[in-house]
Amino acid sequence: MESILVFLGALSRLIPHPPNFTAISAVALYGVSKIPDKKRALLVPLLAMLLSDAIMEGMYRMGIWAFPGFHSGMWYVYGAFAVVAMIGFWIRSQFSYGRLAIGTLCASVSFFVITNFGVWLSGWYGYTVEGLVACYVAAIPFFRNQVIGDVLFVALFFGGDYVLRQVALKKQSA
């Protein structure tokens, strides 16, 4: 299962998509809830990121991708997805669809806060409170995409899992 999740997460970053509209948060939340070994579960979204970043870096160097896969802000992105996985552990501790909904929104918010703080620290907006506010305001369209993508992909992963389990139960009882 881990390999499939890594592949799906990486693929979601490599196919054309709106910025921040990927399955990585869903991969993190789903993987953490379904993979018994916590260390392996935590590695799944990070490996999906590393795989897709390596592919993007290679394509960038060949001149067929617009931006590098490896960049100075990637540590904030990877750290943000590690936080998303930690949110998944909270969901896993007492799974409910309410926790899943809250956790999904917390995943989007934490990613937004962490990665854009990293952008601000890079100096693009100046090292002032006004620059910090401008950085977060400029990132609002990315946040919208993040929330929509997170909600959609979490629904697909968890909903698909639910449907498959129901089908398996029906086959067993037949």
N, CA and C atoms as an extended XYZ file, in Angstrom:
522
Properties=species:S:1:pos:R:3:atomname:S:1:resname:S:1:resid:I:1 pbc="F F F"
N         0.819       -1.197        0.000 N   MET     1
C         0.000        0.000        0.000 CA  MET     1
C         0.862        1.260        0.000 C   MET     1
N         1.980        1.213        0.730 N   GLU     2
C         2.831        2.390        0.812 CA  GLU     2
C         3.313        2.834       -0.568 C   GLU     2
N         3.723        1.883       -1.391 N   SER     3
C         4.230        2.216       -2.727 CA  SER     3
C         3.161        2.885       -3.581 C   SER     3
N         1.941        2.385       -3.471 N   ILE     4
C         0.836        2.969       -4.245 CA  ILE     4
C         0.578        4.405       -3.793 C   ILE     4
N         0.592        4.638       -2.488 N   LEU     5
C         0.360        5.988       -1.972 CA  LEU     5
C         1.475        6.940       -2.394 C   LEU     5
N         2.729        6.478       -2.324 N   VAL     6
C         3.849        7.315       -2.773 CA  VAL     6
C         3.668        7.657       -4.250 C   VAL     6
N         3.341        6.662       -5.055 N   PHE     7
C         3.140        6.881       -6.487 CA  PHE     7
C         2.011        7.875       -6.740 C   PHE     7
N         0.870        7.683       -6.088 N   LEU     8
C        -0.269        8.583       -6.315 CA  LEU     8
C         0.044       10.013       -5.878 C   LEU     8
N         0.709       10.140       -4.742 N   GLY     9
C         1.088       11.472       -4.277 CA  GLY     9
C         2.036       12.157       -5.245 C   GLY     9
N         3.068       11.427       -5.682 N   ALA    10
C         4.020       11.997       -6.632 CA  ALA    10
C         3.343       12.334       -7.947 C   ALA    10
N         2.522       11.427       -8.439 N   LEU    11
C         1.818       11.654       -9.699 CA  LEU    11
C         0.958       12.908       -9.640 C   LEU    11
N         0.307       13.132       -8.506 N   SER    12
C        -0.566       14.308       -8.390 CA  SER    12
C         0.205       15.619       -8.518 C   SER    12
N         1.508       15.576       -8.264 N   ARG    13
C         2.339       16.770       -8.426 CA  ARG    13
C         2.911       16.895       -9.829 C   ARG    13
N         2.938       15.792      -10.567 N   LEU    14
C         3.587       15.794      -11.871 CA  LEU    14
C         2.623       16.015      -13.033 C   LEU    14
N         1.349       15.714      -12.834 N   ILE    15
C         0.374       15.973      -13.886 CA  ILE    15
C        -0.055       17.437      -13.794 C   ILE    15
N        -0.511       18.032      -14.884 N   PRO    16
C        -0.943       19.439      -14.816 CA  PRO    16
C        -2.049       19.627      -13.764 C   PRO    16
N        -1.870       20.654      -12.936 N   HIS    17
C        -2.827       20.936      -11.866 CA  HIS    17
C        -2.682       22.390      -11.420 C   HIS    17
N        -3.725       22.949      -10.834 N   PRO    18
C        -3.591       24.291      -10.265 CA  PRO    18
C        -2.576       24.256       -9.107 C   PRO    18
N        -1.891       25.357       -8.837 N   PRO    19
C        -0.922       25.376       -7.740 CA  PRO    19
C        -1.546       24.912       -6.411 C   PRO    19
N        -0.835       24.058       -5.711 N   ASN    20
C        -1.214       23.510       -4.395 CA  ASN    20
C        -2.411       22.566       -4.445 C   ASN    20
N        -2.859       22.179       -5.596 N   PHE    21
C        -3.990       21.252       -5.739 CA  PHE    21
C        -3.417       19.861       -6.001 C   PHE    21
N        -2.928       19.216       -4.930 N   THR    22
C        -2.318       17.893       -5.047 CA  THR    22
C        -2.888       16.963       -3.989 C   THR    22
N        -2.484       15.704       -4.075 N   ALA    23
C        -2.982       14.684       -3.144 CA  ALA    23
C        -2.037       14.426       -1.978 C   ALA    23
N        -0.987       15.218       -1.800 N   ILE    24
C         0.015       14.897       -0.780 CA  ILE    24
C        -0.578       14.920        0.630 C   ILE    24
N        -1.368       15.907        0.964 N   SER    25
C        -1.981       15.926        2.302 CA  SER    25
C        -2.899       14.726        2.504 C   SER    25
N        -3.662       14.388        1.483 N   ALA    26
C        -4.545       13.219        1.582 CA  ALA    26
C        -3.736       11.943        1.733 C   ALA    26
N        -2.631       11.844        1.008 N   VAL    27
C        -1.738       10.690        1.135 CA  VAL    27
C        -1.223       10.600        2.571 C   VAL    27
N        -0.841       11.743        3.131 N   ALA    28
C        -0.354       11.755        4.512 CA  ALA    28
C        -1.441       11.326        5.489 C   ALA    28
N        -2.615       11.923        5.379 N   LEU    29
C        -3.697       11.615        6.315 CA  LEU    29
C        -4.182       10.175        6.169 C   LEU    29
N        -4.348        9.729        4.942 N   TYR    30
C        -4.810        8.361        4.700 CA  TYR    30
C        -3.739        7.351        5.107 C   TYR    30
N        -2.507        7.610        4.689 N   GLY    31
C        -1.417        6.684        5.018 CA  GLY    31
C        -1.249        6.507        6.503 C   GLY    31
N        -1.272        7.601        7.241 N   VAL    32
C        -1.118        7.525        8.694 CA  VAL    32
C        -2.277        6.755        9.330 C   VAL    32
N        -3.454        6.887        8.762 N   SER    33
C        -4.606        6.205        9.368 CA  SER    33
C        -4.641        4.716        9.038 C   SER    33
N        -3.969        4.294        7.958 N   LYS    34
C        -4.078        2.897        7.511 CA  LYS    34
C        -2.804        2.073        7.670 C   LYS    34
N        -1.654        2.707        7.723 N   ILE    35
C        -0.392        1.971        7.834 CA  ILE    35
C        -0.065        1.805        9.309 C   ILE    35
N         0.008        0.559        9.790 N   PRO    36
C         0.217        0.332       11.230 CA  PRO    36
C         1.532        0.907       11.774 C   PRO    36
N         2.613        0.783       11.037 N   ASP    37
C         3.921        1.254       11.501 CA  ASP    37
C         3.993        2.777       11.345 C   ASP    37
N         4.087        3.486       12.463 N   LYS    38
C         4.038        4.947       12.434 CA  LYS    38
C         5.195        5.568       11.656 C   LYS    38
N         6.390        4.993       11.773 N   LYS    39
C         7.538        5.553       11.049 CA  LYS    39
C         7.352        5.408        9.546 C   LYS    39
N         6.883        4.249        9.119 N   ARG    40
C         6.636        4.041        7.690 CA  ARG    40
C         5.518        4.950        7.201 C   ARG    40
N         4.496        5.118        8.019 N   ALA    41
C         3.382        5.992        7.641 CA  ALA    41
C         3.857        7.433        7.472 C   ALA    41
N         4.727        7.881        8.352 N   LEU    42
C         5.250        9.245        8.279 CA  LEU    42
C         6.120        9.435        7.032 C   LEU    42
N         6.799        8.389        6.618 N   LEU    43
C         7.679        8.481        5.451 CA  LEU    43
C         6.931        8.578        4.121 C   LEU    43
N         5.700        8.068        4.064 N   VAL    44
C         4.971        7.998        2.795 CA  VAL    44
C         4.839        9.364        2.115 C   VAL    44
N         4.299       10.395        2.773 N   PRO    45
C         4.178       11.679        2.054 CA  PRO    45
C         5.537       12.300        1.748 C   PRO    45
N         6.510       12.076        2.626 N   LEU    46
C         7.832       12.644        2.396 CA  LEU    46
C         8.515       11.965        1.202 C   LEU    46
N         8.325       10.657        1.064 N   LEU    47
C         8.869        9.958       -0.097 CA  LEU    47
C         8.160       10.376       -1.386 C   LEU    47
N         6.856       10.610       -1.305 N   ALA    48
C         6.117       11.104       -2.480 CA  ALA    48
C         6.664       12.465       -2.904 C   ALA    48
N         6.953       13.312       -1.940 N   MET    49
C         7.541       14.616       -2.246 CA  MET    49
C         8.934       14.457       -2.840 C   MET    49
N         9.758       13.623       -2.219 N   LEU    50
C        11.131       13.445       -2.688 CA  LEU    50
C        11.160       12.876       -4.109 C   LEU    50
N        10.322       11.876       -4.361 N   LEU    51
C        10.259       11.284       -5.698 CA  LEU    51
C         9.851       12.331       -6.738 C   LEU    51
N         8.777       13.049       -6.467 N   SER    52
C         8.313       14.042       -7.441 CA  SER    52
C         9.290       15.205       -7.558 C   SER    52
N         9.908       15.620       -6.455 N   ASP    53
C        10.909       16.688       -6.535 CA  ASP    53
C        12.108       16.256       -7.379 C   ASP    53
N        12.540       15.005       -7.211 N   ALA    54
C        13.676       14.501       -7.990 CA  ALA    54
C        13.332       14.458       -9.482 C   ALA    54
N        12.139       14.011       -9.794 N   ILE    55
C        11.713       13.973      -11.202 CA  ILE    55
C        11.621       15.383      -11.764 C   ILE    55
N        11.025       16.300      -10.996 N   MET    56
C        10.923       17.689      -11.465 CA  MET    56
C        12.302       18.314      -11.641 C   MET    56
N        13.207       18.022      -10.724 N   GLU    57
C        14.566       18.564      -10.836 CA  GLU    57
C        15.241       18.063      -12.108 C   GLU    57
N        15.101       16.784      -12.379 N   GLY    58
C        15.678       16.223      -13.596 CA  GLY    58
C        15.092       16.848      -14.849 C   GLY    58
N        13.784       17.003      -14.868 N   MET    59
C        13.140       17.604      -16.040 CA  MET    59
C        13.506       19.080      -16.172 C   MET    59
N        13.665       19.758      -15.036 N   TYR    60
C        14.091       21.166      -15.051 CA  TYR    60
C        15.478       21.293      -15.671 C   TYR    60
N        16.372       20.416      -15.277 N   ARG    61
C        17.743       20.454      -15.802 CA  ARG    61
C        17.795       20.102      -17.293 C   ARG    61
N        16.813       19.334      -17.755 N   MET    62
C        16.734       19.011      -19.188 CA  MET    62
C        15.997       20.096      -19.971 C   MET    62
N        15.457       21.085      -19.251 N   GLY    63
C        14.761       22.181      -19.907 CA  GLY    63
C        13.319       21.892      -20.260 C   GLY    63
N        12.724       20.862      -19.638 N   ILE    64
C        11.332       20.530      -19.956 CA  ILE    64
C        10.381       20.747      -18.773 C   ILE    64
N        10.871       21.341      -17.700 N   TRP    65
C        10.032       21.687      -16.546 CA  TRP    65
C        10.347       23.123      -16.190 C   TRP    65
N         9.355       23.889      -15.795 N   ALA    66
C         9.515       25.336      -15.624 CA  ALA    66
C        10.303       25.747      -14.378 C   ALA    66
N        10.343       24.904      -13.363 N   PHE    67
C        11.000       25.300      -12.115 CA  PHE    67
C        11.694       24.094      -11.494 C   PHE    67
N        12.707       24.347      -10.667 N   PRO    68
C        13.464       23.227      -10.089 CA  PRO    68
C        12.636       22.450       -9.061 C   PRO    68
N        12.952       21.176       -8.951 N   GLY    69
C        12.306       20.354       -7.926 CA  GLY    69
C        12.906       20.617       -6.558 C   GLY    69
N        14.203       20.837       -6.523 N   PHE    70
C        14.886       21.116       -5.258 CA  PHE    70
C        15.124       22.616       -5.157 C   PHE    70
N        14.696       23.210       -4.056 N   HIS    71
C        14.797       24.659       -3.868 CA  HIS    71
C        15.004       24.958       -2.395 C   HIS    71
N        15.351       26.190       -2.104 N   SER    72
C        15.692       26.565       -0.722 CA  SER    72
C        14.513       26.464        0.239 C   SER    72
N        13.297       26.579       -0.247 N   GLY    73
C        12.130       26.528        0.636 CA  GLY    73
C        11.545       25.140        0.845 C   GLY    73
N        12.190       24.141        0.249 N   MET    74
C        11.603       22.799        0.313 CA  MET    74
C        11.547       22.251        1.732 C   MET    74
N        12.444       22.708        2.610 N   TRP    75
C        12.430       22.188        3.988 CA  TRP    75
C        11.163       22.616        4.718 C   TRP    75
N        10.657       23.789        4.394 N   TYR    76
C         9.386       24.223        4.987 CA  TYR    76
C         8.239       23.369        4.462 C   TYR    76
N         8.296       23.042        3.180 N   VAL    77
C         7.248       22.210        2.572 CA  VAL    77
C         7.269       20.811        3.185 C   VAL    77
N         8.435       20.210        3.282 N   TYR    78
C         8.545       18.868        3.867 CA  TYR    78
C         8.144       18.898        5.340 C   TYR    78
N         8.571       19.933        6.050 N   GLY    79
C         8.177       20.077        7.454 CA  GLY    79
C         6.674       20.221        7.606 C   GLY    79
N         6.071       20.976        6.683 N   ALA    80
C         4.615       21.153        6.731 CA  ALA    80
C         3.901       19.824        6.522 C   ALA    80
N         4.406       18.992        5.609 N   PHE    81
C         3.770       17.691        5.397 CA  PHE    81
C         4.024       16.737        6.560 C   PHE    81
N         5.130       16.899        7.253 N   ALA    82
C         5.347       16.112        8.473 CA  ALA    82
C         4.311       16.517        9.528 C   ALA    82
N         4.009       17.807        9.617 N   VAL    83
C         2.961       18.281       10.540 CA  VAL    83
C         1.604       17.719       10.120 C   VAL    83
N         1.331       17.688        8.824 N   VAL    84
C         0.078       17.100        8.328 CA  VAL    84
C        -0.017       15.647        8.770 C   VAL    84
N         1.086       14.911        8.674 N   ALA    85
C         1.083       13.511        9.125 CA  ALA    85
C         0.794       13.434       10.628 C   ALA    85
N         1.335       14.355       11.399 N   MET    86
C         1.053       14.368       12.850 CA  MET    86
C        -0.441       14.608       13.100 C   MET    86
N        -1.039       15.449       12.294 N   ILE    87
C        -2.486       15.649       12.392 CA  ILE    87
C        -3.192       14.330       12.087 C   ILE    87
N        -2.661       13.583       11.132 N   GLY    88
C        -3.207       12.261       10.817 CA  GLY    88
C        -3.149       11.317       12.007 C   GLY    88
N        -2.088       11.410       12.804 N   PHE    89
C        -2.006       10.567       14.005 CA  PHE    89
C        -3.113       10.939       14.994 C   PHE    89
N        -3.442       12.227       15.068 N   TRP    90
C        -4.554       12.654       15.926 CA  TRP    90
C        -5.871       12.072       15.412 C   TRP    90
N        -6.072       12.107       14.097 N   ILE    91
C        -7.288       11.528       13.507 CA  ILE    91
C        -7.335       10.035       13.801 C   ILE    91
N        -6.224        9.364       13.613 N   ARG    92
C        -6.119        7.915       13.798 CA  ARG    92
C        -6.411        7.494       15.239 C   ARG    92
N        -6.050        8.331       16.203 N   SER    93
C        -6.187        7.946       17.614 CA  SER    93
C        -7.629        7.648       18.012 C   SER    93
N        -8.572        8.319       17.418 N   GLN    94
C       -10.005        8.064       17.655 CA  GLN    94
C       -10.743        8.438       16.376 C   GLN    94
N       -10.612        7.589       15.356 N   PHE    95
C       -11.153        7.942       14.050 CA  PHE    95
C       -12.649        8.209       14.098 C   PHE    95
N       -13.025        9.316       13.465 N   SER    96
C       -14.422        9.634       13.172 CA  SER    96
C       -14.391       10.545       11.952 C   SER    96
N       -15.510       10.631       11.253 N   TYR    97
C       -15.549       11.507       10.083 CA  TYR    97
C       -15.494       12.967       10.493 C   TYR    97
N       -15.957       13.280       11.689 N   GLY    98
C       -15.817       14.637       12.206 CA  GLY    98
C       -14.358       15.003       12.413 C   GLY    98
N       -13.601       14.093       13.025 N   ARG    99
C       -12.157       14.315       13.201 CA  ARG    99
C       -11.465       14.415       11.853 C   ARG    99
N       -11.887       13.591       10.915 N   LEU   100
C       -11.288       13.631        9.580 CA  LEU   100
C       -11.524       14.995        8.934 C   LEU   100
N       -12.728       15.514        9.043 N   ALA   101
C       -13.039       16.831        8.461 CA  ALA   101
C       -12.219       17.929        9.142 C   ALA   101
N       -12.192       17.930       10.456 N   ILE   102
C       -11.419       18.939       11.192 CA  ILE   102
C        -9.933       18.795       10.871 C   ILE   102
N        -9.442       17.566       10.871 N   GLY   103
C        -8.034       17.320       10.578 CA  GLY   103
C        -7.640       17.750        9.176 C   GLY   103
N        -8.533       17.522        8.217 N   THR   104
C        -8.249       17.933        6.837 CA  THR   104
C        -8.116       19.450        6.759 C   THR   104
N        -9.011       20.161        7.400 N   LEU   105
C        -8.922       21.634        7.390 CA  LEU   105
C        -7.685       22.114        8.147 C   LEU   105
N        -7.361       21.453        9.257 N   CYS   106
C        -6.140       21.803        9.999 CA  CYS   106
C        -4.901       21.536        9.159 C   CYS   106
N        -4.931       20.484        8.366 N   ALA   107
C        -3.806       20.178        7.472 CA  ALA   107
C        -3.606       21.315        6.479 C   ALA   107
N        -4.692       21.775        5.884 N   SER   108
C        -4.599       22.884        4.921 CA  SER   108
C        -4.061       24.144        5.584 C   SER   108
N        -4.598       24.460        6.748 N   VAL   109
C        -4.181       25.674        7.451 CA  VAL   109
C        -2.717       25.584        7.878 C   VAL   109
N        -2.317       24.449        8.436 N   SER   110
C        -0.929       24.324        8.899 CA  SER   110
C         0.040       24.420        7.722 C   SER   110
N        -0.300       23.792        6.601 N   PHE   111
C         0.565       23.889        5.429 CA  PHE   111
C         0.692       25.345        4.983 C   PHE   111
N        -0.410       26.050        4.929 N   PHE   112
C        -0.429       27.462        4.535 CA  PHE   112
C         0.442       28.304        5.464 C   PHE   112
N         0.251       28.128        6.759 N   VAL   113
C         0.983       28.936        7.742 CA  VAL   113
C         2.488       28.649        7.673 C   VAL   113
N         2.857       27.381        7.669 N   ILE   114
C         4.277       27.011        7.702 CA  ILE   114
C         4.995       27.408        6.415 C   ILE   114
N         4.440       27.044        5.276 N   THR   115
C         5.156       27.305        4.018 CA  THR   115
C         5.232       28.793        3.698 C   THR   115
N         4.204       29.532        4.004 N   ASN   116
C         4.254       30.963        3.709 CA  ASN   116
C         5.118       31.721        4.702 C   ASN   116
N         5.241       31.209        5.900 N   PHE   117
C         6.208       31.792        6.825 CA  PHE   117
C         7.617       31.578        6.263 C   PHE   117
N         7.852       30.408        5.678 N   GLY   118
C         9.129       30.139        5.026 CA  GLY   118
C         9.384       31.084        3.863 C   GLY   118
N         8.353       31.361        3.084 N   VAL   119
C         8.495       32.321        1.978 CA  VAL   119
C         8.865       33.688        2.541 C   VAL   119
N         8.190       34.101        3.589 N   TRP   120
C         8.493       35.403        4.195 CA  TRP   120
C         9.933       35.435        4.710 C   TRP   120
N        10.380       34.352        5.339 N   LEU   121
C        11.750       34.297        5.843 CA  LEU   121
C        12.790       34.371        4.725 C   LEU   121
N        12.381       34.017        3.510 N   SER   122
C        13.321       34.086        2.382 CA  SER   122
C        13.609       35.526        1.973 C   SER   122
N        12.812       36.469        2.461 N   GLY   123
C        13.070       37.883        2.200 CA  GLY   123
C        12.311       38.490        1.038 C   GLY   123
N        11.496       37.719        0.369 N   TRP   124
C        10.780       38.243       -0.793 CA  TRP   124
C         9.883       39.430       -0.457 C   TRP   124
N         9.361       39.456        0.734 N   TYR   125
C         8.400       40.498        1.111 CA  TYR   125
C         8.984       41.477        2.131 C   TYR   125
N        10.245       41.362        2.425 N   GLY   126
C        10.855       42.208        3.450 CA  GLY   126
C        10.603       41.630        4.833 C   GLY   126
N        11.458       41.967        5.739 N   TYR   127
C        11.383       41.414        7.099 CA  TYR   127
C        10.641       42.352        8.037 C   TYR   127
N         9.393       42.650        7.660 N   THR   128
C         8.546       43.512        8.480 CA  THR   128
C         7.207       42.826        8.686 C   THR   128
N         6.454       43.339        9.628 N   VAL   129
C         5.104       42.818        9.849 CA  VAL   129
C         4.263       43.028        8.592 C   VAL   129
N         4.436       44.171        7.944 N   GLU   130
C         3.705       44.451        6.715 CA  GLU   130
C         4.074       43.434        5.631 C   GLU   130
N         5.355       43.089        5.561 N   GLY   131
C         5.799       42.098        4.599 CA  GLY   131
C         5.222       40.722        4.888 C   GLY   131
N         5.144       40.374        6.165 N   LEU   132
C         4.550       39.097        6.561 CA  LEU   132
C         3.077       39.043        6.163 C   LEU   132
N         2.362       40.125        6.444 N   VAL   133
C         0.945       40.189        6.070 CA  VAL   133
C         0.800       40.121        4.554 C   VAL   133
N         1.626       40.852        3.826 N   ALA   134
C         1.564       40.842        2.356 CA  ALA   134
C         1.841       39.438        1.811 C   ALA   134
N         2.761       38.729        2.433 N   CYS   135
C         3.083       37.367        2.009 CA  CYS   135
C         1.870       36.454        2.155 C   CYS   135
N         1.215       36.523        3.312 N   TYR   136
C         0.038       35.671        3.527 CA  TYR   136
C        -1.126       36.081        2.632 C   TYR   136
N        -1.312       37.356        2.416 N   VAL   137
C        -2.393       37.820        1.543 CA  VAL   137
C        -2.151       37.340        0.108 C   VAL   137
N        -0.911       37.436       -0.357 N   ALA   138
C        -0.592       37.001       -1.723 CA  ALA   138
C        -0.806       35.502       -1.895 C   ALA   138
N        -0.749       34.754       -0.803 N   ALA   139
C        -0.869       33.290       -0.871 CA  ALA   139
C        -2.311       32.788       -0.755 C   ALA   139
N        -3.259       33.680       -0.571 N   ILE   140
C        -4.652       33.248       -0.396 CA  ILE   140
C        -5.161       32.397       -1.567 C   ILE   140
N        -4.881       32.752       -2.835 N   PRO   141
C        -5.352       31.869       -3.924 CA  PRO   141
C        -4.765       30.455       -3.835 C   PRO   141
N        -3.516       30.344       -3.379 N   PHE   142
C        -2.904       29.023       -3.203 CA  PHE   142
C        -3.591       28.259       -2.075 C   PHE   142
N        -3.965       28.985       -1.028 N   PHE   143
C        -4.668       28.367        0.101 CA  PHE   143
C        -6.015       27.816       -0.342 C   PHE   143
N        -6.724       28.582       -1.159 N   ARG   144
C        -8.016       28.109       -1.671 CA  ARG   144
C        -7.828       26.789       -2.412 C   ARG   144
N        -6.832       26.737       -3.291 N   ASN   145
C        -6.555       25.500       -4.021 CA  ASN   145
C        -6.179       24.364       -3.084 C   ASN   145
N        -5.414       24.683       -2.063 N   GLN   146
C        -4.995       23.667       -1.088 CA  GLN   146
C        -6.209       23.062       -0.392 C   GLN   146
N        -7.101       23.908        0.082 N   VAL   147
C        -8.292       23.414        0.791 CA  VAL   147
C        -9.151       22.556       -0.139 C   VAL   147
N        -9.404       23.050       -1.331 N   ILE   148
C       -10.238       22.296       -2.275 CA  ILE   148
C        -9.585       20.958       -2.605 C   ILE   148
N        -8.293       20.981       -2.889 N   GLY   149
C        -7.585       19.739       -3.195 CA  GLY   149
C        -7.564       18.781       -2.026 C   GLY   149
N        -7.291       19.302       -0.838 N   ASP   150
C        -7.248       18.438        0.348 CA  ASP   150
C        -8.599       17.782        0.597 C   ASP   150
N        -9.655       18.565        0.541 N   VAL   151
C       -10.996       18.023        0.778 CA  VAL   151
C       -11.349       16.981       -0.293 C   VAL   151
N       -11.084       17.305       -1.550 N   LEU   152
C       -11.407       16.384       -2.634 CA  LEU   152
C       -10.620       15.077       -2.518 C   LEU   152
N        -9.304       15.169       -2.366 N   PHE   153
C        -8.488       13.963       -2.337 CA  PHE   153
C        -8.712       13.141       -1.061 C   PHE   153
N        -8.934       13.797        0.065 N   VAL   154
C        -9.263       13.050        1.290 CA  VAL   154
C       -10.577       12.308        1.094 C   VAL   154
N       -11.555       12.977        0.493 N   ALA   155
C       -12.835       12.308        0.225 CA  ALA   155
C       -12.648       11.120       -0.718 C   ALA   155
N       -11.805       11.284       -1.738 N   LEU   156
C       -11.552       10.177       -2.671 CA  LEU   156
C       -10.858        9.004       -1.986 C   LEU   156
N        -9.815        9.282       -1.223 N   PHE   157
C        -9.078        8.199       -0.553 CA  PHE   157
C        -9.938        7.488        0.487 C   PHE   157
N       -10.507        8.255        1.403 N   PHE   158
C       -11.289        7.641        2.479 CA  PHE   158
C       -12.619        7.110        1.969 C   PHE   158
N       -13.244        7.836        1.035 N   GLY   159
C       -14.500        7.361        0.455 CA  GLY   159
C       -14.286        6.106       -0.370 C   GLY   159
N       -13.232        6.087       -1.166 N   GLY   160
C       -12.905        4.890       -1.939 CA  GLY   160
C       -12.624        3.699       -1.049 C   GLY   160
N       -11.901        3.940        0.034 N   ASP   161
C       -11.615        2.876        0.995 CA  ASP   161
C       -12.912        2.337        1.598 C   ASP   161
N       -13.808        3.231        1.958 N   TYR   162
C       -15.085        2.820        2.544 CA  TYR   162
C       -15.883        1.969        1.550 C   TYR   162
N       -15.973        2.433        0.309 N   VAL   163
C       -16.727        1.694       -0.711 CA  VAL   163
C       -16.113        0.318       -0.934 C   VAL   163
N       -14.801        0.252       -1.051 N   LEU   164
C       -14.141       -1.040       -1.259 CA  LEU   164
C       -14.375       -1.993       -0.082 C   LEU   164
N       -14.374       -1.465        1.112 N   ARG   165
C       -14.636       -2.315        2.288 CA  ARG   165
C       -16.077       -2.821        2.298 C   ARG   165
N       -17.009       -1.981        1.881 N   GLN   166
C       -18.411       -2.397        1.819 CA  GLN   166
C       -18.599       -3.490        0.766 C   GLN   166
N       -17.960       -3.325       -0.370 N   VAL   167
C       -18.039       -4.350       -1.431 CA  VAL   167
C       -17.449       -5.674       -0.935 C   VAL   167
N       -16.322       -5.595       -0.239 N   ALA   168
C       -15.693       -6.811        0.299 CA  ALA   168
C       -16.593       -7.484        1.321 C   ALA   168
N       -17.251       -6.689        2.166 N   LEU   169
C       -18.173       -7.255        3.160 CA  LEU   169
C       -19.352       -7.964        2.479 C   LEU   169
N       -19.883       -7.357        1.438 N   LYS   170
C       -21.012       -7.962        0.702 CA  LYS   170
C       -20.596       -9.276        0.053 C   LYS   170
N       -19.373       -9.326       -0.472 N   LYS   171
C       -18.887      -10.556       -1.092 CA  LYS   171
C       -18.703      -11.657       -0.044 C   LYS   171
N       -18.248      -11.280        1.143 N   GLN   172
C       -18.046      -12.245        2.208 CA  GLN   172
C       -19.374      -12.833        2.692 C   GLN   172
N       -20.394      -11.972        2.750 N   SER   173
C       -21.675      -12.422        3.280 CA  SER   173
C       -22.521      -13.139        2.216 C   SER   173
N       -22.109      -13.050        0.963 N   ALA   174
C       -22.882      -13.680       -0.115 CA  ALA   174
C       -22.600      -15.156       -0.257 C   ALA   174
